[in-house]
Amino acid sequence: MSTVETFGTIINGDKPVLVDFFATWCGPCKMMPPILEKVHEKLGDQVRIIKIDVDKNQKLASELNVSSVPTLAIFQNGKIQWRQPGVQQANDLVDLLKKYIV
């Protein structure tokens, strides 16, 4: 996420955005990067994947009621389409994201 783009701008497009809400101190969160890499390998530019550090973005985490990490969410057209706390498997995420690819 570049400094020019805001979270609101990113999630407002037609393209599904998979958001990984994480914390650097969270053990299970460390399992997500290779899983997200697999999702990216399978879906490429059809989806956008971003990571949000809840400690650095406390206001956003609070607004979205993110109370545990990792929490993954899919946004599209500015709306939350799906969200789930905990580590998710790559194949499950790919299947889920395919439902939102236009």
Gaussian input, Z-matrix of N, CA and C with variables (Angstrom, degrees):
# hf/3-21g

backbone

0 1
 N
 C     1     B1
 C     2     B2     1     A1
 N     3     B3     2     A2     1     D1
 C     4     B4     3     A3     2     D2
 C     5     B5     4     A4     3     D3
 N     6     B6     5     A5     4     D4
 C     7     B7     6     A6     5     D5
 C     8     B8     7     A7     6     D6
 N     9     B9     8     A8     7     D7
 C    10    B10     9     A9     8     D8
 C    11    B11    10    A10     9     D9
 N    12    B12    11    A11    10    D10
 C    13    B13    12    A12    11    D11
 C    14    B14    13    A13    12    D12
 N    15    B15    14    A14    13    D13
 C    16    B16    15    A15    14    D14
 C    17    B17    16    A16    15    D15
 N    18    B18    17    A17    16    D16
 C    19    B19    18    A18    17    D17
 C    20    B20    19    A19    18    D18
 N    21    B21    20    A20    19    D19
 C    22    B22    21    A21    20    D20
 C    23    B23    22    A22    21    D21
 N    24    B24    23    A23    22    D22
 C    25    B25    24    A24    23    D23
 C    26    B26    25    A25    24    D24
 N    27    B27    26    A26    25    D25
 C    28    B28    27    A27    26    D26
 C    29    B29    28    A28    27    D27
 N    30    B30    29    A29    28    D28
 C    31    B31    30    A30    29    D29
 C    32    B32    31    A31    30    D30
 N    33    B33    32    A32    31    D31
 C    34    B34    33    A33    32    D32
 C    35    B35    34    A34    33    D33
 N    36    B36    35    A35    34    D34
 C    37    B37    36    A36    35    D35
 C    38    B38    37    A37    36    D36
 N    39    B39    38    A38    37    D37
 C    40    B40    39    A39    38    D38
 C    41    B41    40    A40    39    D39
 N    42    B42    41    A41    40    D40
 C    43    B43    42    A42    41    D41
 C    44    B44    43    A43    42    D42
 N    45    B45    44    A44    43    D43
 C    46    B46    45    A45    44    D44
 C    47    B47    46    A46    45    D45
 N    48    B48    47    A47    46    D46
 C    49    B49    48    A48    47    D47
 C    50    B50    49    A49    48    D48
 N    51    B51    50    A50    49    D49
 C    52    B52    51    A51    50    D50
 C    53    B53    52    A52    51    D51
 N    54    B54    53    A53    52    D52
 C    55    B55    54    A54    53    D53
 C    56    B56    55    A55    54    D54
 N    57    B57    56    A56    55    D55
 C    58    B58    57    A57    56    D56
 C    59    B59    58    A58    57    D57
 N    60    B60    59    A59    58    D58
 C    61    B61    60    A60    59    D59
 C    62    B62    61    A61    60    D60
 N    63    B63    62    A62    61    D61
 C    64    B64    63    A63    62    D62
 C    65    B65    64    A64    63    D63
 N    66    B66    65    A65    64    D64
 C    67    B67    66    A66    65    D65
 C    68    B68    67    A67    66    D66
 N    69    B69    68    A68    67    D67
 C    70    B70    69    A69    68    D68
 C    71    B71    70    A70    69    D69
 N    72    B72    71    A71    70    D70
 C    73    B73    72    A72    71    D71
 C    74    B74    73    A73    72    D72
 N    75    B75    74    A74    73    D73
 C    76    B76    75    A75    74    D74
 C    77    B77    76    A76    75    D75
 N    78    B78    77    A77    76    D76
 C    79    B79    78    A78    77    D77
 C    80    B80    79    A79    78    D78
 N    81    B81    80    A80    79    D79
 C    82    B82    81    A81    80    D80
 C    83    B83    82    A82    81    D81
 N    84    B84    83    A83    82    D82
 C    85    B85    84    A84    83    D83
 C    86    B86    85    A85    84    D84
 N    87    B87    86    A86    85    D85
 C    88    B88    87    A87    86    D86
 C    89    B89    88    A88    87    D87
 N    90    B90    89    A89    88    D88
 C    91    B91    90    A90    89    D89
 C    92    B92    91    A91    90    D90
 N    93    B93    92    A92    91    D91
 C    94    B94    93    A93    92    D92
 C    95    B95    94    A94    93    D93
 N    96    B96    95    A95    94    D94
 C    97    B97    96    A96    95    D95
 C    98    B98    97    A97    96    D96
 N    99    B99    98    A98    97    D97
 C   100   B100    99    A99    98    D98
 C   101   B101   100   A100    99    D99
 N   102   B102   101   A101   100   D100
 C   103   B103   102   A102   101   D101
 C   104   B104   103   A103   102   D102
 N   105   B105   104   A104   103   D103
 C   106   B106   105   A105   104   D104
 C   107   B107   106   A106   105   D105
 N   108   B108   107   A107   106   D106
 C   109   B109   108   A108   107   D107
 C   110   B110   109   A109   108   D108
 N   111   B111   110   A110   109   D109
 C   112   B112   111   A111   110   D110
 C   113   B113   112   A112   111   D111
 N   114   B114   113   A113   112   D112
 C   115   B115   114   A114   113   D113
 C   116   B116   115   A115   114   D114
 N   117   B117   116   A116   115   D115
 C   118   B118   117   A117   116   D116
 C   119   B119   118   A118   117   D117
 N   120   B120   119   A119   118   D118
 C   121   B121   120   A120   119   D119
 C   122   B122   121   A121   120   D120
 N   123   B123   122   A122   121   D121
 C   124   B124   123   A123   122   D122
 C   125   B125   124   A124   123   D123
 N   126   B126   125   A125   124   D124
 C   127   B127   126   A126   125   D125
 C   128   B128   127   A127   126   D126
 N   129   B129   128   A128   127   D127
 C   130   B130   129   A129   128   D128
 C   131   B131   130   A130   129   D129
 N   132   B132   131   A131   130   D130
 C   133   B133   132   A132   131   D131
 C   134   B134   133   A133   132   D132
 N   135   B135   134   A134   133   D133
 C   136   B136   135   A135   134   D134
 C   137   B137   136   A136   135   D135
 N   138   B138   137   A137   136   D136
 C   139   B139   138   A138   137   D137
 C   140   B140   139   A139   138   D138
 N   141   B141   140   A140   139   D139
 C   142   B142   141   A141   140   D140
 C   143   B143   142   A142   141   D141
 N   144   B144   143   A143   142   D142
 C   145   B145   144   A144   143   D143
 C   146   B146   145   A145   144   D144
 N   147   B147   146   A146   145   D145
 C   148   B148   147   A147   146   D146
 C   149   B149   148   A148   147   D147
 N   150   B150   149   A149   148   D148
 C   151   B151   150   A150   149   D149
 C   152   B152   151   A151   150   D150
 N   153   B153   152   A152   151   D151
 C   154   B154   153   A153   152   D152
 C   155   B155   154   A154   153   D153
 N   156   B156   155   A155   154   D154
 C   157   B157   156   A156   155   D155
 C   158   B158   157   A157   156   D156
 N   159   B159   158   A158   157   D157
 C   160   B160   159   A159   158   D158
 C   161   B161   160   A160   159   D159
 N   162   B162   161   A161   160   D160
 C   163   B163   162   A162   161   D161
 C   164   B164   163   A163   162   D162
 N   165   B165   164   A164   163   D163
 C   166   B166   165   A165   164   D164
 C   167   B167   166   A166   165   D165
 N   168   B168   167   A167   166   D166
 C   169   B169   168   A168   167   D167
 C   170   B170   169   A169   168   D168
 N   171   B171   170   A170   169   D169
 C   172   B172   171   A171   170   D170
 C   173   B173   172   A172   171   D171
 N   174   B174   173   A173   172   D172
 C   175   B175   174   A174   173   D173
 C   176   B176   175   A175   174   D174
 N   177   B177   176   A176   175   D175
 C   178   B178   177   A177   176   D176
 C   179   B179   178   A178   177   D177
 N   180   B180   179   A179   178   D178
 C   181   B181   180   A180   179   D179
 C   182   B182   181   A181   180   D180
 N   183   B183   182   A182   181   D181
 C   184   B184   183   A183   182   D182
 C   185   B185   184   A184   183   D183
 N   186   B186   185   A185   184   D184
 C   187   B187   186   A186   185   D185
 C   188   B188   187   A187   186   D186
 N   189   B189   188   A188   187   D187
 C   190   B190   189   A189   188   D188
 C   191   B191   190   A190   189   D189
 N   192   B192   191   A191   190   D190
 C   193   B193   192   A192   191   D191
 C   194   B194   193   A193   192   D192
 N   195   B195   194   A194   193   D193
 C   196   B196   195   A195   194   D194
 C   197   B197   196   A196   195   D195
 N   198   B198   197   A197   196   D196
 C   199   B199   198   A198   197   D197
 C   200   B200   199   A199   198   D198
 N   201   B201   200   A200   199   D199
 C   202   B202   201   A201   200   D200
 C   203   B203   202   A202   201   D201
 N   204   B204   203   A203   202   D202
 C   205   B205   204   A204   203   D203
 C   206   B206   205   A205   204   D204
 N   207   B207   206   A206   205   D205
 C   208   B208   207   A207   206   D206
 C   209   B209   208   A208   207   D207
 N   210   B210   209   A209   208   D208
 C   211   B211   210   A210   209   D209
 C   212   B212   211   A211   210   D210
 N   213   B213   212   A212   211   D211
 C   214   B214   213   A213   212   D212
 C   215   B215   214   A214   213   D213
 N   216   B216   215   A215   214   D214
 C   217   B217   216   A216   215   D215
 C   218   B218   217   A217   216   D216
 N   219   B219   218   A218   217   D217
 C   220   B220   219   A219   218   D218
 C   221   B221   220   A220   219   D219
 N   222   B222   221   A221   220   D220
 C   223   B223   222   A222   221   D221
 C   224   B224   223   A223   222   D222
 N   225   B225   224   A224   223   D223
 C   226   B226   225   A225   224   D224
 C   227   B227   226   A226   225   D225
 N   228   B228   227   A227   226   D226
 C   229   B229   228   A228   227   D227
 C   230   B230   229   A229   228   D228
 N   231   B231   230   A230   229   D229
 C   232   B232   231   A231   230   D230
 C   233   B233   232   A232   231   D231
 N   234   B234   233   A233   232   D232
 C   235   B235   234   A234   233   D233
 C   236   B236   235   A235   234   D234
 N   237   B237   236   A236   235   D235
 C   238   B238   237   A237   236   D236
 C   239   B239   238   A238   237   D237
 N   240   B240   239   A239   238   D238
 C   241   B241   240   A240   239   D239
 C   242   B242   241   A241   240   D240
 N   243   B243   242   A242   241   D241
 C   244   B244   243   A243   242   D242
 C   245   B245   244   A244   243   D243
 N   246   B246   245   A245   244   D244
 C   247   B247   246   A246   245   D245
 C   248   B248   247   A247   246   D246
 N   249   B249   248   A248   247   D247
 C   250   B250   249   A249   248   D248
 C   251   B251   250   A250   249   D249
 N   252   B252   251   A251   250   D250
 C   253   B253   252   A252   251   D251
 C   254   B254   253   A253   252   D252
 N   255   B255   254   A254   253   D253
 C   256   B256   255   A255   254   D254
 C   257   B257   256   A256   255   D255
 N   258   B258   257   A257   256   D256
 C   259   B259   258   A258   257   D257
 C   260   B260   259   A259   258   D258
 N   261   B261   260   A260   259   D259
 C   262   B262   261   A261   260   D260
 C   263   B263   262   A262   261   D261
 N   264   B264   263   A263   262   D262
 C   265   B265   264   A264   263   D263
 C   266   B266   265   A265   264   D264
 N   267   B267   266   A266   265   D265
 C   268   B268   267   A267   266   D266
 C   269   B269   268   A268   267   D267
 N   270   B270   269   A269   268   D268
 C   271   B271   270   A270   269   D269
 C   272   B272   271   A271   270   D270
 N   273   B273   272   A272   271   D271
 C   274   B274   273   A273   272   D272
 C   275   B275   274   A274   273   D273
 N   276   B276   275   A275   274   D274
 C   277   B277   276   A276   275   D275
 C   278   B278   277   A277   276   D276
 N   279   B279   278   A278   277   D277
 C   280   B280   279   A279   278   D278
 C   281   B281   280   A280   279   D279
 N   282   B282   281   A281   280   D280
 C   283   B283   282   A282   281   D281
 C   284   B284   283   A283   282   D282
 N   285   B285   284   A284   283   D283
 C   286   B286   285   A285   284   D284
 C   287   B287   286   A286   285   D285
 N   288   B288   287   A287   286   D286
 C   289   B289   288   A288   287   D287
 C   290   B290   289   A289   288   D288
 N   291   B291   290   A290   289   D289
 C   292   B292   291   A291   290   D290
 C   293   B293   292   A292   291   D291
 N   294   B294   293   A293   292   D292
 C   295   B295   294   A294   293   D293
 C   296   B296   295   A295   294   D294
 N   297   B297   296   A296   295   D295
 C   298   B298   297   A297   296   D296
 C   299   B299   298   A298   297   D297
 N   300   B300   299   A299   298   D298
 C   301   B301   300   A300   299   D299
 C   302   B302   301   A301   300   D300
 N   303   B303   302   A302   301   D301
 C   304   B304   303   A303   302   D302
 C   305   B305   304   A304   303   D303

   B1=1.4512
   B2=1.5345
   B3=1.3188
   B4=1.4599
   B5=1.5246
   B6=1.3136
   B7=1.4599
   B8=1.5225
   B9=1.3208
   B10=1.4597
   B11=1.5276
   B12=1.2969
   B13=1.4585
   B14=1.5251
   B15=1.3167
   B16=1.4576
   B17=1.5190
   B18=1.3175
   B19=1.4606
   B20=1.5312
   B21=1.3269
   B22=1.4685
   B23=1.5141
   B24=1.3309
   B25=1.4635
   B26=1.5264
   B27=1.3087
   B28=1.4632
   B29=1.5291
   B30=1.3328
   B31=1.4697
   B32=1.5233
   B33=1.3349
   B34=1.4571
   B35=1.5203
   B36=1.3175
   B37=1.4550
   B38=1.5185
   B39=1.3521
   B40=1.4679
   B41=1.5236
   B42=1.3295
   B43=1.4614
   B44=1.5302
   B45=1.3469
   B46=1.4678
   B47=1.5261
   B48=1.3361
   B49=1.4612
   B50=1.5239
   B51=1.3228
   B52=1.4612
   B53=1.5232
   B54=1.3282
   B55=1.4595
   B56=1.5266
   B57=1.3145
   B58=1.4608
   B59=1.5260
   B60=1.3412
   B61=1.4628
   B62=1.5235
   B63=1.3384
   B64=1.4604
   B65=1.5128
   B66=1.3213
   B67=1.4627
   B68=1.5265
   B69=1.3257
   B70=1.4690
   B71=1.5244
   B72=1.3348
   B73=1.4697
   B74=1.5341
   B75=1.3072
   B76=1.4782
   B77=1.5302
   B78=1.3394
   B79=1.4657
   B80=1.5243
   B81=1.3409
   B82=1.4632
   B83=1.5333
   B84=1.3316
   B85=1.4686
   B86=1.5285
   B87=1.3303
   B88=1.4609
   B89=1.5337
   B90=1.3294
   B91=1.4692
   B92=1.5323
   B93=1.3228
   B94=1.4625
   B95=1.5310
   B96=1.3446
   B97=1.4692
   B98=1.5364
   B99=1.3585
   B100=1.4680
   B101=1.5332
   B102=1.3245
   B103=1.4685
   B104=1.5312
   B105=1.3304
   B106=1.4615
   B107=1.5181
   B108=1.3322
   B109=1.4673
   B110=1.5271
   B111=1.3409
   B112=1.4726
   B113=1.5203
   B114=1.3258
   B115=1.4682
   B116=1.5248
   B117=1.3241
   B118=1.4664
   B119=1.5323
   B120=1.3290
   B121=1.4692
   B122=1.5272
   B123=1.3405
   B124=1.4654
   B125=1.5201
   B126=1.3361
   B127=1.4631
   B128=1.5245
   B129=1.3236
   B130=1.4666
   B131=1.5120
   B132=1.3352
   B133=1.4591
   B134=1.5226
   B135=1.3164
   B136=1.4632
   B137=1.5251
   B138=1.3361
   B139=1.4668
   B140=1.5249
   B141=1.3057
   B142=1.4565
   B143=1.5185
   B144=1.3112
   B145=1.4645
   B146=1.5161
   B147=1.3317
   B148=1.4609
   B149=1.5238
   B150=1.3217
   B151=1.4586
   B152=1.5268
   B153=1.3193
   B154=1.4628
   B155=1.5284
   B156=1.3343
   B157=1.4554
   B158=1.5309
   B159=1.3407
   B160=1.4714
   B161=1.5222
   B162=1.3144
   B163=1.4643
   B164=1.5329
   B165=1.3271
   B166=1.4649
   B167=1.5279
   B168=1.3204
   B169=1.4655
   B170=1.5179
   B171=1.3284
   B172=1.4675
   B173=1.5273
   B174=1.3246
   B175=1.4617
   B176=1.5332
   B177=1.3162
   B178=1.4627
   B179=1.5270
   B180=1.3272
   B181=1.4747
   B182=1.5263
   B183=1.3079
   B184=1.4630
   B185=1.5305
   B186=1.3331
   B187=1.4734
   B188=1.5258
   B189=1.3367
   B190=1.4726
   B191=1.5247
   B192=1.3291
   B193=1.4658
   B194=1.5217
   B195=1.3281
   B196=1.4630
   B197=1.5306
   B198=1.3345
   B199=1.4656
   B200=1.5235
   B201=1.3218
   B202=1.4633
   B203=1.5264
   B204=1.3278
   B205=1.4626
   B206=1.5219
   B207=1.3232
   B208=1.4577
   B209=1.5378
   B210=1.3190
   B211=1.4580
   B212=1.5079
   B213=1.3230
   B214=1.4580
   B215=1.5179
   B216=1.3266
   B217=1.4501
   B218=1.5191
   B219=1.3199
   B220=1.4589
   B221=1.5252
   B222=1.3242
   B223=1.4566
   B224=1.5216
   B225=1.3254
   B226=1.4592
   B227=1.5226
   B228=1.3116
   B229=1.4680
   B230=1.5250
   B231=1.3318
   B232=1.4499
   B233=1.5140
   B234=1.3259
   B235=1.4665
   B236=1.5248
   B237=1.3250
   B238=1.4749
   B239=1.5254
   B240=1.3168
   B241=1.4654
   B242=1.5306
   B243=1.3449
   B244=1.4701
   B245=1.5094
   B246=1.3219
   B247=1.4599
   B248=1.5152
   B249=1.3306
   B250=1.4566
   B251=1.5199
   B252=1.3281
   B253=1.4621
   B254=1.5271
   B255=1.3156
   B256=1.4633
   B257=1.5180
   B258=1.3200
   B259=1.4624
   B260=1.5254
   B261=1.3180
   B262=1.4623
   B263=1.5263
   B264=1.3142
   B265=1.4653
   B266=1.5227
   B267=1.3220
   B268=1.4645
   B269=1.5221
   B270=1.3415
   B271=1.4634
   B272=1.5283
   B273=1.3354
   B274=1.4655
   B275=1.5245
   B276=1.3246
   B277=1.4613
   B278=1.5235
   B279=1.3275
   B280=1.4671
   B281=1.5292
   B282=1.3344
   B283=1.4688
   B284=1.5220
   B285=1.3041
   B286=1.4578
   B287=1.5255
   B288=1.3264
   B289=1.4633
   B290=1.5266
   B291=1.3190
   B292=1.4667
   B293=1.5249
   B294=1.3286
   B295=1.4647
   B296=1.5290
   B297=1.3307
   B298=1.4563
   B299=1.5186
   B300=1.3303
   B301=1.4678
   B302=1.5258
   B303=1.3254
   B304=1.4751
   B305=1.5035
   A1=106.75
   A2=115.29
   A3=117.72
   A4=109.45
   A5=115.72
   A6=119.46
   A7=111.18
   A8=117.31
   A9=120.89
   A10=110.47
   A11=116.98
   A12=121.22
   A13=110.95
   A14=115.47
   A15=119.94
   A16=108.03
   A17=115.85
   A18=120.67
   A19=109.93
   A20=116.49
   A21=120.91
   A22=112.56
   A23=116.66
   A24=120.91
   A25=110.57
   A26=116.46
   A27=121.35
   A28=111.52
   A29=117.75
   A30=119.70
   A31=113.26
   A32=118.49
   A33=120.62
   A34=114.98
   A35=118.38
   A36=119.81
   A37=113.08
   A38=114.32
   A39=121.06
   A40=111.16
   A41=115.78
   A42=120.84
   A43=109.31
   A44=117.36
   A45=118.38
   A46=111.38
   A47=115.44
   A48=121.84
   A49=107.84
   A50=115.95
   A51=121.59
   A52=107.06
   A53=115.73
   A54=120.98
   A55=108.70
   A56=115.69
   A57=122.93
   A58=107.15
   A59=116.08
   A60=120.74
   A61=106.71
   A62=116.91
   A63=121.16
   A64=110.93
   A65=115.61
   A66=122.78
   A67=107.71
   A68=116.54
   A69=120.13
   A70=112.03
   A71=117.45
   A72=121.64
   A73=112.67
   A74=117.31
   A75=122.29
   A76=110.77
   A77=116.78
   A78=121.81
   A79=113.59
   A80=118.95
   A81=120.15
   A82=113.40
   A83=116.89
   A84=120.11
   A85=111.56
   A86=116.10
   A87=120.82
   A88=111.66
   A89=117.08
   A90=121.14
   A91=111.67
   A92=117.90
   A93=120.89
   A94=115.59
   A95=121.86
   A96=119.21
   A97=115.35
   A98=119.91
   A99=116.80
   A100=112.50
   A101=117.53
   A102=121.40
   A103=109.08
   A104=116.47
   A105=120.43
   A106=111.40
   A107=116.75
   A108=120.86
   A109=110.07
   A110=117.26
   A111=120.80
   A112=110.73
   A113=116.45
   A114=120.61
   A115=109.08
   A116=116.84
   A117=121.25
   A118=111.05
   A119=116.91
   A120=120.76
   A121=110.69
   A122=117.13
   A123=120.99
   A124=113.25
   A125=117.33
   A126=119.97
   A127=113.90
   A128=117.18
   A129=120.95
   A130=113.37
   A131=115.24
   A132=121.16
   A133=113.43
   A134=117.92
   A135=120.17
   A136=111.52
   A137=115.31
   A138=120.62
   A139=108.28
   A140=115.21
   A141=120.83
   A142=107.08
   A143=116.90
   A144=121.77
   A145=107.85
   A146=115.66
   A147=119.42
   A148=109.59
   A149=115.01
   A150=121.21
   A151=107.81
   A152=116.35
   A153=122.01
   A154=107.92
   A155=116.09
   A156=122.03
   A157=107.74
   A158=116.13
   A159=119.78
   A160=112.54
   A161=117.95
   A162=120.44
   A163=111.76
   A164=116.07
   A165=120.25
   A166=111.71
   A167=117.21
   A168=122.33
   A169=109.93
   A170=115.81
   A171=121.19
   A172=112.63
   A173=117.06
   A174=120.16
   A175=110.37
   A176=116.84
   A177=121.40
   A178=110.49
   A179=117.08
   A180=121.07
   A181=110.20
   A182=116.58
   A183=121.01
   A184=111.01
   A185=116.91
   A186=121.23
   A187=111.65
   A188=115.81
   A189=120.47
   A190=112.39
   A191=116.65
   A192=122.37
   A193=113.04
   A194=116.29
   A195=121.04
   A196=106.38
   A197=115.51
   A198=119.25
   A199=112.89
   A200=117.24
   A201=119.63
   A202=108.75
   A203=114.49
   A204=119.93
   A205=109.11
   A206=118.31
   A207=124.07
   A208=111.14
   A209=114.93
   A210=122.27
   A211=105.96
   A212=115.21
   A213=119.92
   A214=108.34
   A215=115.71
   A216=120.85
   A217=109.17
   A218=115.31
   A219=121.33
   A220=107.05
   A221=115.01
   A222=121.95
   A223=108.70
   A224=115.54
   A225=120.82
   A226=107.58
   A227=116.28
   A228=121.86
   A229=111.42
   A230=116.39
   A231=121.48
   A232=115.79
   A233=117.05
   A234=120.09
   A235=111.13
   A236=114.56
   A237=119.88
   A238=107.19
   A239=116.48
   A240=121.21
   A241=111.37
   A242=114.71
   A243=120.73
   A244=107.43
   A245=115.82
   A246=119.26
   A247=109.13
   A248=114.74
   A249=120.41
   A250=108.85
   A251=117.91
   A252=119.08
   A253=110.18
   A254=116.26
   A255=121.37
   A256=112.70
   A257=114.46
   A258=121.77
   A259=108.76
   A260=116.21
   A261=122.43
   A262=108.88
   A263=116.16
   A264=120.21
   A265=111.00
   A266=116.73
   A267=122.64
   A268=111.90
   A269=118.05
   A270=120.50
   A271=111.62
   A272=116.98
   A273=120.66
   A274=110.38
   A275=116.40
   A276=120.54
   A277=111.16
   A278=116.97
   A279=120.98
   A280=109.56
   A281=117.08
   A282=120.60
   A283=110.86
   A284=115.74
   A285=121.90
   A286=111.23
   A287=116.29
   A288=121.01
   A289=112.42
   A290=117.57
   A291=120.81
   A292=111.74
   A293=117.18
   A294=121.46
   A295=112.06
   A296=116.71
   A297=120.69
   A298=114.22
   A299=116.81
   A300=120.11
   A301=108.23
   A302=115.41
   A303=121.56
   A304=109.71
   D1=119.40
   D2=179.38
   D3=-77.73
   D4=165.47
   D5=-178.43
   D6=-69.00
   D7=-21.46
   D8=-179.59
   D9=-75.04
   D10=-36.04
   D11=-178.61
   D12=-81.28
   D13=141.50
   D14=174.87
   D15=-108.13
   D16=162.86
   D17=178.31
   D18=-56.24
   D19=-44.71
   D20=-179.71
   D21=-59.63
   D22=-40.15
   D23=178.68
   D24=-65.12
   D25=-44.28
   D26=-176.71
   D27=-63.43
   D28=-44.14
   D29=-174.22
   D30=-81.72
   D31=-4.26
   D32=-176.07
   D33=-88.29
   D34=1.95
   D35=-178.64
   D36=-88.08
   D37=174.34
   D38=176.39
   D39=-70.88
   D40=-29.49
   D41=-177.03
   D42=-70.78
   D43=130.78
   D44=176.98
   D45=-63.69
   D46=141.99
   D47=179.62
   D48=-119.72
   D49=118.44
   D50=175.37
   D51=-91.66
   D52=120.29
   D53=-177.85
   D54=-110.60
   D55=127.54
   D56=175.92
   D57=-105.01
   D58=104.35
   D59=174.59
   D60=-84.07
   D61=120.70
   D62=-172.99
   D63=-139.05
   D64=173.40
   D65=171.26
   D66=-138.04
   D67=145.37
   D68=-176.81
   D69=-65.11
   D70=-26.69
   D71=-178.09
   D72=-86.17
   D73=-3.51
   D74=-173.44
   D75=-87.00
   D76=118.14
   D77=179.43
   D78=-59.78
   D79=-55.13
   D80=179.87
   D81=-59.49
   D82=-28.34
   D83=178.87
   D84=-61.20
   D85=-30.67
   D86=-178.72
   D87=-68.61
   D88=-15.21
   D89=178.41
   D90=-81.74
   D91=-16.15
   D92=-172.82
   D93=-75.93
   D94=-38.38
   D95=-176.43
   D96=-52.20
   D97=-47.32
   D98=178.94
   D99=-66.50
   D100=-30.11
   D101=177.84
   D102=-67.88
   D103=-44.97
   D104=179.16
   D105=-65.39
   D106=-33.11
   D107=176.71
   D108=-63.38
   D109=-41.56
   D110=177.97
   D111=-63.30
   D112=-40.79
   D113=178.15
   D114=-61.47
   D115=-44.57
   D116=179.16
   D117=-62.64
   D118=-40.94
   D119=179.11
   D120=-60.79
   D121=-38.91
   D122=-176.40
   D123=-80.33
   D124=-32.49
   D125=-173.82
   D126=-111.36
   D127=-15.69
   D128=177.04
   D129=54.37
   D130=-132.94
   D131=-175.37
   D132=-83.13
   D133=6.53
   D134=177.57
   D135=-71.69
   D136=-21.78
   D137=177.46
   D138=-132.84
   D139=161.29
   D140=174.46
   D141=-113.94
   D142=136.82
   D143=178.94
   D144=-119.79
   D145=124.96
   D146=177.45
   D147=-130.92
   D148=155.30
   D149=178.20
   D150=-116.39
   D151=135.12
   D152=179.16
   D153=-121.61
   D154=118.15
   D155=176.50
   D156=-78.78
   D157=114.09
   D158=-175.40
   D159=-66.11
   D160=-25.75
   D161=178.28
   D162=-72.73
   D163=-32.39
   D164=179.07
   D165=-88.99
   D166=-13.59
   D167=-178.16
   D168=-130.63
   D169=53.60
   D170=-175.05
   D171=-61.62
   D172=-37.94
   D173=-178.94
   D174=-63.20
   D175=-46.66
   D176=179.17
   D177=-62.97
   D178=-46.26
   D179=179.20
   D180=-58.88
   D181=-40.70
   D182=179.42
   D183=-66.73
   D184=-44.62
   D185=179.21
   D186=-59.62
   D187=-34.28
   D188=-178.05
   D189=-95.76
   D190=6.95
   D191=179.01
   D192=55.27
   D193=40.78
   D194=175.79
   D195=-83.47
   D196=106.21
   D197=-175.86
   D198=-109.41
   D199=-11.53
   D200=176.65
   D201=-136.68
   D202=151.63
   D203=178.86
   D204=-126.57
   D205=146.07
   D206=-4.02
   D207=-74.30
   D208=149.07
   D209=167.14
   D210=-125.24
   D211=130.45
   D212=177.56
   D213=-108.79
   D214=144.99
   D215=179.97
   D216=-144.51
   D217=149.28
   D218=173.98
   D219=-113.18
   D220=125.12
   D221=176.36
   D222=-113.01
   D223=146.29
   D224=173.83
   D225=-154.98
   D226=135.22
   D227=-177.96
   D228=52.64
   D229=37.32
   D230=175.62
   D231=79.15
   D232=1.79
   D233=-177.74
   D234=-117.86
   D235=147.60
   D236=174.63
   D237=-74.34
   D238=125.60
   D239=179.21
   D240=-100.22
   D241=-28.38
   D242=-175.92
   D243=-161.74
   D244=146.77
   D245=172.42
   D246=-155.94
   D247=147.76
   D248=-176.57
   D249=-156.02
   D250=129.57
   D251=174.15
   D252=-78.62
   D253=157.36
   D254=175.44
   D255=95.30
   D256=168.17
   D257=179.72
   D258=-70.82
   D259=132.44
   D260=178.55
   D261=-113.94
   D262=151.45
   D263=-179.91
   D264=-85.79
   D265=147.99
   D266=-175.94
   D267=-56.51
   D268=-48.07
   D269=-177.23
   D270=-62.11
   D271=-38.23
   D272=177.95
   D273=-64.44
   D274=-42.20
   D275=179.56
   D276=-66.10
   D277=-41.24
   D278=179.09
   D279=-61.60
   D280=-47.92
   D281=179.77
   D282=-59.10
   D283=-42.83
   D284=-179.59
   D285=-64.35
   D286=-48.19
   D287=-178.02
   D288=-64.27
   D289=-32.14
   D290=179.99
   D291=-59.30
   D292=-28.35
   D293=178.90
   D294=-66.59
   D295=-22.62
   D296=-175.27
   D297=-106.20
   D298=-3.79
   D299=-179.60
   D300=-75.90
   D301=124.46
   D302=-177.42
   D303=-81.86

